Amino acid sequence: MFYRFCCKLNKKLKSCALAKKTIVFYTCGDRKKQANAAYLIGSYVVMHLQKTPEEAYSLLVSQNGSYLPFRDASFGACMYNLNILDCLRAVHKALQFGWLDFSKFNVEEYEHYERAENGDFNWIIPAKFLAFSGPHPNSKIENGYPLHAPEAYFPYFRKHNITTIIRLNKKMYDAKRFTDMGFKHHDLFFVDGSTPNDSIVTKFLNICENADGAIAVHCKAGLGRTGTLIGCYMMKHFRLTAAEAIAWIRICRPGSIIGPQQNFIDEKQASLWTEGDLCRQKINEQENGSGKTLVAGILSGVEDISINCTNKNISLRKTACETHTEEEEEECGRLTQGDRLRALKSKRQSRASTGSILLEENTIQTKSTSKSLSSDKRKRTRASLGSSGTSSNSISKARAPLLR
């Protein structure tokens, strides 16, 4: 959506026929749509007009005062809010690190592969992290949701130099189906909807830091557990704030990081920043040929870092979840969070084809399923694309922004 919005707005701004006209971007009185509209125009200002996130946000609040925050895709009470400024900062960081480059972005490919029948996967960091829905023993359609065998992913993974697969959910397929074809495969199970313990976070980071190529990460739906661990890596190695990491992952893969996983990432920010700073310092010292004593001290400091959760409520939830084994996961949760998220995603997308399920290398262009804007009570917001803040209220029903 963000890509298509930018293309449409750029086309109008460059049109000779519209050269003497003012472009008005507006939406209806629905506050959720106002928040989404503000995200779109604010991100455009950051990306195309080279404004800082704060300058873009200041422009928005000067026109409208405040916007609803975005929440997670869970079905329970809202535990964590993202505001528009968080999203604008995430876009700004993505531009800085080269993750967002529309000159190289293939929108048809993005829209093709994000669909359940075509694989249900998205790149979070290009050439580094791909998040995808968990494979099954056989390709089939179950309860209206297309499921794919490991072999369905091989052509795409090879073409895009994905060398490592990390599974976070219970074993639904034999890992040998990946390893026999030359992929590295790792299991780091933790219960659906829960947060990982320190050992899992450390192992995940070590695997990713030593991978030769790109890494494909999945849980059941490829949203909650998957986004949580990728977010930890982004905070450590790119020094994103927790809010920026959550926002960017959701922009790439809507619905990611759910419930207590949001608070978990927020609480890990400080320790992962420290760990990342020490690692970068170690690398710099090695490159500059400094003494071994200092390097040893840095390594010792890294070993002493604690990333224990400080929130008592989440700690209790995590401890309870960790007592369950893979085999108990489905029994413990009956219909799991992953099941619900898959069903929700399947409903929002157009009906899947009943033909054979293949992940083809060719791409298709999909039609938008969003409802047209109501003509009643439309609120016009004039955007003078060129000037510069902070503030946001909280409401539990707004959803995460989309980048399509």
C-alpha positions in Angstrom: 0.0 0.0 0.0 2.8 2.5 0.9 4.6 1.8 -2.4 1.4 2.3 -4.5 0.5 5.4 -2.5 4.0 6.9 -3.2 3.8 6.1 -6.9 0.3 7.6 -7.2 1.3 10.8 -5.3 4.5 11.2 -7.3 2.7 10.8 -10.5 0.2 13.6 -9.6 2.9 15.9 -8.4 4.8 15.5 -11.6 1.7 15.9 -13.8 1.8 19.0 -16.0 -2.0 19.1 -16.0 -1.9 19.4 -12.2 1.0 21.8 -11.9 -1.1 24.7 -10.8 -3.4 22.7 -8.6 -3.1 21.8 -4.9 -3.1 18.1 -4.1 -5.5 17.3 -1.3 -5.1 13.9 0.5 -8.1 13.1 2.7 -10.0 10.3 4.3 -13.3 9.8 6.2 -14.1 10.5 9.8 -13.1 7.0 10.9 -10.2 7.6 13.3 -8.5 4.3 12.4 -8.4 5.3 8.8 -7.2 8.7 9.8 -4.2 7.1 11.6 -3.5 4.9 8.5 -3.7 7.9 6.2 -1.4 9.9 8.5 1.1 7.0 8.4 1.1 7.0 4.6 1.6 10.8 4.1 4.0 11.0 7.0 6.2 8.2 5.6 6.1 9.9 2.2 7.4 13.1 3.7 10.2 11.2 5.4 11.1 9.2 2.3 10.6 11.6 -0.6 11.0 15.1 1.0 13.9 14.1 3.3 12.2 15.3 6.4 13.1 13.9 9.8 10.4 11.7 11.5 9.9 14.5 14.0 9.4 17.1 11.4 6.9 15.0 9.5 5.0 14.2 12.7 4.9 17.8 13.7 3.2 18.6 10.3 0.6 15.9 11.0 -0.3 16.9 14.6 -0.5 20.6 13.6 -3.4 19.7 11.3 -5.2 17.1 13.3 -4.0 17.2 17.0 -3.7 13.5 17.7 -4.2 10.1 16.1 -5.1 6.7 17.4 -2.2 4.4 18.2 -1.7 1.0 16.5 -2.1 -2.2 18.4 -1.3 -5.9 17.8 -3.3 -8.5 16.0 -4.2 -10.5 19.1 -7.8 -11.0 20.3 -7.2 -10.0 23.9 -6.8 -6.7 25.7 -4.3 -4.3 24.2 -0.9 -4.6 26.0 1.2 -2.2 24.0 0.6 0.7 21.7 2.6 2.0 18.7 2.1 5.6 17.7 2.6 7.2 14.3 6.0 8.7 15.3 7.3 5.1 16.0 6.3 4.1 12.5 7.9 7.1 10.9 11.1 6.5 12.8 11.1 2.9 11.7 10.8 4.0 8.1 13.6 6.5 8.6 15.9 3.7 10.0 14.9 1.4 7.2 16.0 4.1 4.7 19.3 4.6 6.5 20.1 0.9 6.5 19.0 0.3 2.9 16.1 -2.0 3.8 13.7 0.3 2.0 14.6 1.1 -1.6 11.7 1.5 -4.0 14.1 1.5 -7.0 14.7 -2.2 -6.2 11.3 -3.1 -4.7 9.2 -5.5 -6.7 5.6 -4.8 -5.6 4.1 -7.6 -7.7 6.5 -10.2 -6.1 5.7 -8.9 -2.7 2.0 -9.1 -3.1 2.3 -12.5 -4.8 4.3 -14.3 -2.1 2.6 -12.7 0.9 -0.6 -14.6 -0.1 -1.2 -17.8 1.7 -1.6 -19.9 -1.5 1.8 -18.6 -2.7 3.9 -19.3 0.4 2.9 -16.6 2.9 6.3 -15.1 3.4 7.9 -11.6 3.5 11.4 -10.2 3.7 12.0 -8.3 6.9 15.6 -7.4 6.1 16.4 -7.9 2.4 19.0 -10.6 1.9 19.1 -11.4 5.6 15.7 -12.3 7.2 12.7 -13.9 5.6 9.7 -14.6 7.8 7.3 -17.4 6.6 4.4 -19.6 7.7 5.4 -23.0 9.0 5.7 -25.8 6.4 3.7 -29.0 6.7 4.4 -32.6 5.7 2.2 -32.3 2.6 1.0 -29.4 0.4 -2.8 -29.2 0.9 -5.6 -26.9 1.8 -6.8 -27.3 5.4 -9.8 -25.4 6.8 -9.5 -23.1 3.9 -5.9 -22.3 4.5 -3.2 -23.5 2.0 -0.4 -25.5 3.6 2.9 -26.1 1.9 5.5 -28.9 2.1 9.2 -28.0 2.5 9.9 -28.8 -1.1 7.6 -26.0 -2.3 10.1 -23.5 -0.9 13.3 -24.9 -2.3 13.4 -23.0 -5.7 12.7 -19.6 -4.1 15.2 -20.2 -1.2 18.0 -21.3 -3.6 17.4 -18.4 -5.9 17.6 -15.9 -3.0 20.6 -17.4 -1.2 18.6 -18.6 1.8 20.9 -21.1 3.5 19.5 -21.5 7.0 16.0 -22.4 8.3 15.1 -21.8 11.9 11.9 -23.5 13.2 10.3 -22.1 16.4 7.2 -24.2 16.6 6.5 -28.0 17.1 7.9 -30.4 14.6 5.4 -30.6 11.8 7.8 -31.9 9.1 11.1 -33.8 9.1 14.1 -31.4 9.2 16.0 -33.8 6.9 13.8 -32.7 4.0 15.7 -29.4 4.3 19.1 -30.7 5.4 19.3 -33.4 2.7 19.0 -30.6 0.1 21.9 -28.6 1.5 20.1 -26.2 3.9 21.0 -25.8 7.5 18.1 -26.4 9.9 17.8 -25.4 13.6 15.0 -26.0 16.1 14.4 -23.4 18.9 11.0 -24.4 20.1 8.9 -22.2 22.5 5.2 -22.3 23.1 2.9 -20.4 20.7 2.0 -16.9 22.1 4.8 -17.0 24.7 8.2 -15.4 24.9 11.6 -17.1 24.5 14.0 -17.7 27.4 17.5 -16.3 27.5 19.0 -19.5 26.1 16.8 -19.4 23.0 17.6 -15.7 22.3 21.3 -16.4 22.6 21.2 -19.4 20.3 19.1 -17.6 17.8 21.5 -14.6 17.7 24.5 -16.9 17.4 23.0 -18.9 14.5 22.1 -15.7 12.6 25.5 -14.1 13.3 27.3 -17.1 11.8 25.0 -17.9 8.9 26.6 -17.7 5.5 23.5 -16.6 3.6 20.0 -15.4 4.3 17.9 -16.9 7.1 14.3 -18.1 6.8 12.5 -18.1 10.2 9.1 -19.7 10.9 6.8 -20.6 13.7 3.2 -21.7 13.0 1.9 -18.6 11.3 5.3 -16.9 11.0 4.1 -13.9 13.0 4.5 -13.9 16.8 7.5 -16.0 17.7 9.2 -15.3 14.4 8.9 -11.6 14.7 9.9 -11.6 18.3 13.4 -13.1 17.7 14.0 -11.2 14.5 13.2 -8.0 16.5 15.9 -9.0 19.1 18.5 -9.3 16.3 17.5 -5.9 14.9 17.9 -4.2 18.3 21.3 -5.8 18.9 22.9 -5.2 15.5 21.1 -2.1 14.3 20.3 -0.4 17.6 16.6 0.0 16.7 14.3 0.8 19.6 11.8 -1.8 20.5 9.0 0.3 19.1 11.0 0.8 15.8 11.7 -2.9 15.5 8.0 -3.8 16.1 6.8 -1.1 13.7 9.2 -2.1 10.9 8.4 -5.8 11.2 4.7 -5.1 11.1 5.1 -2.8 8.1 6.8 -5.7 6.2 4.6 -8.5 7.7 1.3 -7.2 9.2 0.2 -9.0 12.3 3.7 -9.8 13.7 4.7 -9.7 17.4 1.7 -10.3 19.6 0.5 -9.8 23.2 3.3 -10.2 25.8 5.9 -10.5 23.0 5.7 -6.7 22.6 6.6 -6.1 26.2 9.3 -8.7 26.1 11.0 -6.9 23.2 10.7 -3.6 25.0 12.3 -5.0 28.1 15.2 -6.5 26.1 16.1 -3.3 24.4 18.7 -2.0 26.9 20.5 -5.3 27.4 20.6 -6.0 23.6 21.8 -2.5 22.9 24.6 -3.0 25.4 25.5 -6.4 24.0 25.5 -5.0 20.4 27.7 -2.0 21.5 30.2 -4.4 23.0 30.3 -6.6 19.9 30.8 -3.6 17.6 33.5 -2.3 19.9 35.2 -5.6 19.8 35.1 -5.7 16.0 36.5 -2.1 15.8 39.3 -2.9 18.1 40.2 -6.0 16.1 40.2 -4.1 12.9 42.3 -1.4 14.4 44.8 -3.9 15.8 44.4 -3.0 19.4 45.7 -5.1 22.3 44.3 -8.6 23.1 43.7 -7.6 26.7 41.1 -5.0 25.8 39.4 -7.5 23.5 39.3 -10.1 26.2 37.8 -7.6 28.6 35.0 -6.9 26.0 34.3 -10.6 25.6 34.1 -11.0 29.4 31.7 -8.1 29.5 29.5 -9.7 26.9 29.4 -12.9 28.9 28.2 -11.0 32.0 25.3 -9.4 30.2 21.9 -10.5 31.6 18.8 -10.3 29.5 16.4 -11.5 32.1 12.8 -10.3 31.9 12.0 -7.7 34.6 8.2 -7.7 34.3 6.8 -10.0 36.9 3.6 -10.8 35.1 5.4 -11.7 31.9 8.0 -13.7 33.8 5.3 -15.8 35.4 3.6 -16.4 32.0 6.9 -17.3 30.5 7.9 -19.7 33.2 4.5 -21.4 32.9 4.8 -21.7 29.1 8.3 -23.2 29.4 7.1 -26.2 31.3 5.2 -27.4 28.2 6.8 -29.6 25.6 6.3 -29.5 21.9 3.8 -32.4 22.1 1.8 -30.5 24.7 1.6 -27.3 22.7 -1.6 -28.0 20.8 -3.2 -29.7 23.8 -2.3 -26.8 26.1 -3.8 -24.1 23.8 -6.3 -26.2 21.9 -6.9 -23.8 19.1 -3.5 -22.0 19.1 -2.7 -18.3 18.4 -1.1 -19.4 15.2 -4.3 -21.1 14.1 -6.3 -18.0 14.8 -3.9 -15.7 13.0 -3.8 -18.0 10.0 -7.6 -18.1 9.9 -7.8 -14.3 10.1 -5.2 -13.8 7.4 -7.0 -16.3 5.1 -10.3 -14.5 5.6 -8.8 -11.1 4.7 -7.3 -12.4 1.5 -9.4 -13.5 -1.4 -10.4 -17.1 -1.6 -7.5 -19.4 -2.3 -7.3 -21.5 -5.4 -8.3 -25.1 -5.1 -5.8 -26.2 -7.7 -2.3 -27.6 -7.0 -0.2 -25.5 -4.6 3.1 -24.4 -6.1 5.4 -21.5 -5.2 6.0 -20.3 -8.7 8.8 -17.9 -9.7 6.5 -15.8 -11.8 4.6 -13.1 -10.1 1.0 -11.9 -10.2 -0.6 -8.6 -9.3 -3.5 -8.8 -6.9 -6.5 -6.6 -6.5 -7.0 -4.6 -3.3 -9.7 -6.0 -1.0 -10.0 -2.9 1.1 -13.4 -1.2 1.2 -13.8 2.0 -0.7 -13.9 5.1 1.5 -17.3 6.3 2.7 -18.5 9.6 1.1 -20.2 10.5 4.3 -18.6 12.8 6.9 -15.3 12.9 5.0 -12.6 14.8 6.8 -10.3 16.8 4.5 -6.8 17.2 5.5 -4.6 19.5 3.4 -1.0 18.4 3.2 1.4 21.2 2.4 4.2 18.8 1.6 7.1 20.6 3.0 7.6 21.4 6.8 7.8 19.6 10.9 6.8 16.4 16.7 5.1 14.1 19.2 1.9 13.0 20.9 -0.7 10.3 20.7 -3.8 9.0 22.5 -4.6 5.3 23.2 -7.4 3.2 21.9 -7.5 -0.5 21.6 -9.0 -1.2 18.3 -6.7 0.4 15.7 -4.5 -2.0 13.7 -1.0 -2.1 12.5 0.1 -0.1 9.4 0.6 -1.9 6.1 3.3 -1.6 3.5 2.2 -3.2 0.3 
